[in-house]
Amino acid sequence: MEKIQFKTESKRLLELMINSVYTNREIFLRELISNASDAIDKLYFRSLTDQNVGLKREDFAIHISVDKQNRVLTISDNGIGMNAEELESNLGTIANSGSLAFLQENEGALDNIDIIGQFGVGFYSAFMVSKRVTVVTRAYGEEEALKWESEGLDGYVIEKASRDSAGTDVILTLKDNTDSDDYDEFLETYNIRSIVKKYSDYIRYPIKMEVEKRRPVEGKEDEFESYFEIETLNSMIPIWRKNKSELSDEDYNYFYKEKFFDFENPLRVIHSKTEGKVSYNALMFVPARTPYNYYSKEYEKGLQLYSNGVLIMDKCADLLPDHFSFVRGLVDSQDLSLNISREMLQHDRQLKLIAVNLEKKIKNELLDMLNNQRETYEKFYKNFGLQLKWGLYKEFGLNRETLLPLLMFYSSQRNKLITLAEYHENMQPEQKYIYYASGESVERIDRLPQTELLKDKGLEILYLTDDIDEFVIKILRVYEDKEFKSVSSGDLGLKDGDDAQSAREQTKEHQALMDFMKEALGDKVKAVRLSQRLKSHPVCLSSEGMLSLEMEKILNSMPGDREVKAERVLEINAHHPIFETLKKLQAEDPEKLKLYTEIMYNQALLIGGMSIEDPVAFSNAMCDIMAGQA
């Protein structure tokens, strides 16, 4: 029989579509199953008004069969089938969609029917894995079946065939294996099952397959025999389309662990259905632990994206902002604009609207967890709090309204994580600033000399232990009109008392000593002064300007040649015995005073968790003092 050429495009179009439109060849099975589901939908819709159809909802099914010997894979349905005109139109014309036409003709009448295929190109994805595609179809109401067959670029033939009832068989003769391509994988039961589970698990009709199994031979414990059993490969009913009242915690937990390969139950389940400008179902989970690669470049964020129960994208990154990238889950919508391959999503208004809604929903769920399940939220925060802070810093505070209520920091008074709102509520009436201290750990911060005065006055301090914390504070600047202030800042905004007045008088009296010590240290410090914050410690470093000591340490630890330096101030405790020694050395031994000044400066660096420039010289100087030589 003479071959018919494809009507609307050249061989080049078909070649480009097969090689370029689809990036993952396994989706051919998704497309053919979706087409089969569409065909069944059409006949089921017909059965609602035509009693002659003679089929009930439970009678419809999609069957997959494998002939390994002849390397043939067949997808069959008992749907509406195609007559000669439809066969010519739907398969002979590239990108002509019978499903789209059906959808347009019955607009408004298909409340319970979701047509998946809308482009008419999915069928041709079969040529990615097949050297020959044969379609045997019988339209409902027709006595005669037809066969459509093509080897791809050279066109197709249509001839009469036989089929017992309405429906369609798509018969794929797979390509021969090559050194780089193994097409036999699409004949393996385990792989077919996996592909169906991945892409078509929620097709509403059962997808059945005859599966070979083994069982012990009766009376012979060591011998097994093969037998075949019809297995349903798909779940059919998506859990996210069920009402919450139908589902238990166990249902959610089982789905999460099976779908997202986690061994722990999620901390939070977010199940929502939204109708309006864009309608969608969302089922999201907050994990109980951090994925091993979460804080690395290898981690991929995103939610699974379904269109009418068919997986379109495994990780749609556009649905989640970076600061909520830890959320796992899926979104299912019929309102999204898909491109021709159904693999990629067009960046349209509907997608953006869903993303905005999801961000608000996630924030509200986390706030509810914070307010009503504090212990659970703290567990979440220890895993993912860093990501929330990174979201604030990365966007220069643009996400302030979303993320600020979710932040927590360790409290010096309460010995636990608290929110900024809780700190603000606990502030003293005349307190001007929100105080914080930075360091490698809570324990090290708690021992910092700079915290002594504030603790003595009963003022709460936030302990910042993550490298990004102080950068976030600098971005925020204020909270509820209260400025953030480091305990190492020159001015702590405290009321002047007798100690402060005494410190100023002593500084004036001993200005020559301070100037001498500053000259001994050179450009290592901006100034040396008597401290108003030290109580028992002899010395500490403070800073002036925007760059703090902790920020200097973090920035200099990053890759690169540029070194930054904070404006350091060496503070001396005038009430410590060492001060009397310094005054005595000023009069009796200026050279030894220089040595003591260097030692005290290095001590202040070590107390602050910073490296000293010459540890050998420092060690030798300490030994000289201990030996009485200095």
TAGI-V383051 format. One record per backbone hydrogen bond with DSSP energy under -1.0 kcal/mol. CO is the residue of the C=O (numbers start at 0). NH is the residue of the N-H. If there is no record, write none. Layout:
co,nh
CO,NH
CO,NH
This chain:
co,nh
3,155
9,13
10,14
11,15
12,16
13,17
14,18
15,19
23,26
24,27
25,28
26,30
27,31
28,32
29,33
30,34
31,35
32,36
33,37
34,38
35,39
36,40
37,41
38,42
38,79
39,43
40,44
41,45
42,46
45,48
45,49
49,52
55,58
56,59
61,207
62,75
64,73
66,71
70,173
71,66
72,171
73,64
74,169
75,62
76,167
79,139
82,86
83,87
84,88
85,89
86,90
91,6
92,95
96,100
97,101
98,102
99,103
100,104
101,105
105,108
109,112
121,124
122,125
123,126
124,127
125,128
125,129
128,174
131,172
132,149
133,170
134,147
135,168
136,145
137,166
138,141
144,160
145,136
146,158
147,134
148,156
149,132
151,154
155,3
156,148
158,146
160,144
166,137
167,76
168,135
169,74
170,133
171,72
172,130
172,131
180,177
182,185
183,186
187,191
188,192
189,193
190,194
191,195
192,196
193,197
194,198
195,199
198,310
199,202
200,235
205,61
206,232
207,63
208,230
210,228
212,226
214,224
216,219
219,222
222,216
224,214
226,212
228,210
230,208
234,236
237,240
238,241
242,245
243,246
247,251
248,252
249,253
250,254
251,255
252,256
253,257
254,258
255,259
267,285
269,283
271,281
273,279
279,273
280,331
281,271
282,329
283,269
284,327
285,266
285,267
290,293
292,295
302,315
303,330
304,311
304,312
305,332
306,309
309,306
312,304
314,316
315,302
315,318
316,319
320,323
321,324
323,326
327,284
328,303
329,282
330,305
331,280
336,345
338,341
343,338
345,347
347,351
348,352
349,353
350,354
351,355
352,356
353,357
354,358
355,359
356,360
357,361
358,362
359,363
360,364
361,365
362,366
363,367
364,368
365,369
366,370
367,371
368,372
372,376
373,377
374,378
375,379
376,380
377,381
379,383
380,384
383,387
384,388
385,389
386,390
387,391
388,392
389,393
390,394
391,396
392,395
394,397
396,399
398,402
399,403
402,405
403,406
408,417
409,462
410,414
415,410
417,408
418,422
419,423
420,424
423,426
427,430
433,484
434,461
435,486
436,463
440,444
441,445
444,447
447,450
448,451
450,454
451,455
452,456
453,458
454,457
460,411
461,436
462,409
463,438
465,468
467,471
468,472
469,473
470,474
471,475
472,476
475,477
476,483
478,481
481,478
482,433
484,435
485,488
487,542
496,500
497,501
498,502
499,503
500,504
501,505
502,506
503,507
504,508
505,509
509,513
510,514
511,515
512,516
513,517
514,518
515,519
516,520
517,521
520,523
526,569
528,571
537,572
539,570
541,568
547,551
548,552
549,553
550,554
551,555
565,567
566,543
567,525
567,526
568,541
569,528
570,539
571,530
572,575
575,578
576,580
577,581
578,582
579,583
580,584
581,585
582,586
583,587
584,588
588,592
589,593
590,594
591,595
592,596
593,597
594,598
595,599
596,600
597,601
598,602
599,603
600,604
601,605
602,606
603,607
604,609
605,608
613,617
614,618
615,619
616,620
617,621
618,622
619,623
620,624
621,625
622,626
623,628
624,627
